[in-house]
Amino acid sequence: MTDGESDVADAGFDEWLAAAADGDATYLECANGHGSLPPRRVCPDCGSTDLAEADLPDTGDVRTFTVTHVPTPAFAEDAPYATAVVDFGPVSLTGQLVGIDLEDVETGLTVELEITVSETTGERVLSLRPV
Amino acid sequence: MSNVRVAGTGLTSFGNSPERTSRDLFAEASITAFEDSEVPREDVEAVLYGNFMGELSEHQGHQGPLMAEAAGVQAPATRYESACASSGTAVREAVTRIRNGENDVLLVGGAERMTNLGTAGATEALAIAADDLWEVRAGVTFPGAYALMARAYFEEFGGEREDLAHIAVKNHENALSNDKAQYQKAIDVSDVLEAPPVSEPLGLYDACPISDGASALVLTSESYADDHDLEAPVSITGTGQGGDRMALHDREHLARSPAAREAGEEAYADAGVDAGDVDLAEVHDCFTIAEVLALEALDLEPIGEGISAARDGRTTGDGETPINLSGGLKAKGHPVGATGASQIAEVTDLLAGEHPNSEYVDGATTGVAHNAGGTVASATVHVLEVSDR
């Protein structure tokens, strides 16, 4: 739940968001070259426990997207908003598209990661901005 | 290996009854199932119960023993939670137990109370079937996740909203004769296309409703059914379960359901049938696109062609393989924890000739029930066959 600033931290995830906000987003790479998102101790593809942080590529491409009109309460003030699945190569991410008119969103769009803030809760949101 | 007989089925009406507790709903469904089966409650050896959002909707965990009590059964009881596949997994566990000789009589089912949460609350509760850190916190809703898959399908295989609309129209048509269905109202393609958008390209009529309801099954071993002269012509002859990565973005394909394929292949092999033997199916159509993905995963349609099945009449009541003759989740309703077992009940009644829509499948011997959890990170498939025809 994301009820406010007093929530306890989610180890690994909150640190990732903070790093991403500073332009230092990472992913995890296992000894066999599989990419995955933190927090994680084991590679979901092969079970390797030898995971190292690597820099997330600067840009990714929109694989699919939707414009949501009926949100959860945590995004009541943000709707309508576009959510996209974006391929960054070693990993894919889901985030909200910002800096673009909703009717201009399309698959194949090249975007970069940006951490924005929810209009509803003030919480950090993983977002994506066209380059 | 011994088959598992469906001795009794019980369903409440699915729909809008925010004042009714899950225990009240499950009590009603179980009473019907016991009456239908003529099995005495004291013969039940365990209760296997599916529920997803009880903590959020009723502030109630530990629902297994509560529901055994509501059903008047004194036996060990366990709750199974696998999002929208909760009671499908409960059925699978029951089948396994009866087959391996552990039990002869089980009460299996599920219930969900949802409408008391309102639309926003239910949307939030359903969203927790997705990855909280990486999907929900980015604003992914349940309709939103299926919308991501719908657009990916259109991009990869073609198709458009109008094709999906025919699925909604078909399932509403099927529900007209089902007096337990939430929507007994015919709609047309323009109704679907003109409905308010929920998560584009999906609109209000592409989505199943928020529902309250319960389902119950009395399952027995073949030997128990024979020894007690039960009238139970339908058996569960195959069971399968598949799994996939939790978050949609972690999957290779956004427009396919590998978990459902895995579950289907396992269930078909277990029953010794293939897709060509299937006379009818109840598939998990929480959104119109979900029916397309299910048909393709179950090999009832080739990959990329499921989108046209309803429009071209292959899956309508008078088509070659009628799909969701109950009305499906789309029109019958989707009280999440109740759905998987309710699909088994519908297939059983259709095969036994006891369903309002049995006329469409006269002489049918083989049916399939497909139950999916989340964006199909979980899936169960069961094959049901008429034993004595």
Contacts between the chains, C-beta under 8 A, distances in Angstrom:
chain1	res1	chain2	res2	distance
A	2	B	137	6.4
A	10	B	133	6.4
A	13	B	133	4.7
A	36	B	250	7.7
A	37	B	134	6.1
A	37	B	250	7.8
A	44	B	245	6.6
A	44	B	250	7.4
A	63	B	152	6.8
A	63	B	249	7.8
A	63	B	254	6.3
A	64	B	148	4.8
A	64	B	149	7.4
A	64	B	151	4.7
A	64	B	152	4.1
A	64	B	155	7.0
A	64	B	254	5.5
A	65	B	148	7.0
A	65	B	151	6.5
A	66	B	144	5.2
A	66	B	147	3.6
A	66	B	148	5.3
A	66	B	150	8.0
A	66	B	151	6.4
A	66	B	199	4.7
A	66	B	200	5.7
A	66	B	201	7.6
A	66	B	202	7.8
A	67	B	197	7.3
A	67	B	199	7.0
A	67	B	200	4.4
A	68	B	139	6.4
A	68	B	141	5.9
A	68	B	143	7.6
A	68	B	144	4.7
A	68	B	147	7.6
A	68	B	198	7.6
A	68	B	199	4.5
A	68	B	200	7.9
A	69	B	196	7.2
A	69	B	197	5.0
A	69	B	198	6.0
A	69	B	199	6.8
A	69	B	200	7.6
A	70	B	119	7.0
A	70	B	123	6.3
A	70	B	141	6.8
A	70	B	143	6.8
A	70	B	198	4.8
A	70	B	199	7.0
A	71	B	120	8.0
A	71	B	123	7.3
A	71	B	139	6.4
A	71	B	141	6.3
A	72	B	120	6.9
A	72	B	123	5.2
A	72	B	124	4.3
A	72	B	127	5.3
A	72	B	136	7.3
A	72	B	139	7.6
A	72	B	141	5.9
A	73	B	120	5.0
A	73	B	121	7.4
A	73	B	124	5.7
A	74	B	124	7.3
A	74	B	137	8.0
A	74	B	139	7.8
A	75	B	139	4.7
A	76	B	120	7.1
A	78	B	139	6.7
A	81	B	139	6.0
A	83	B	138	6.2
A	83	B	139	5.4
A	83	B	140	5.8
A	83	B	144	5.7
A	83	B	148	7.2
A	84	B	148	8.0
A	85	B	148	5.8
A	85	B	152	8.0
A	85	B	248	6.2
A	85	B	249	4.6
A	85	B	254	6.6
A	86	B	249	7.7
A	91	B	249	8.0
A	92	B	249	3.9
A	92	B	250	6.8
A	93	B	134	7.4
A	93	B	249	6.0
A	94	B	134	6.2
A	94	B	135	5.3
A	94	B	138	4.9
A	94	B	140	6.1
A	94	B	247	6.9
A	94	B	248	7.0
A	94	B	249	4.9
A	95	B	138	5.0
A	96	B	138	5.9
A	96	B	139	5.5
A	107	B	151	7.3
A	107	B	155	5.7
A	123	B	137	7.4
A	125	B	137	7.0
A	125	B	138	6.4
A	125	B	139	7.0
A	126	B	134	7.8
A	126	B	137	7.1
A	126	B	138	5.1
A	127	B	138	8.0
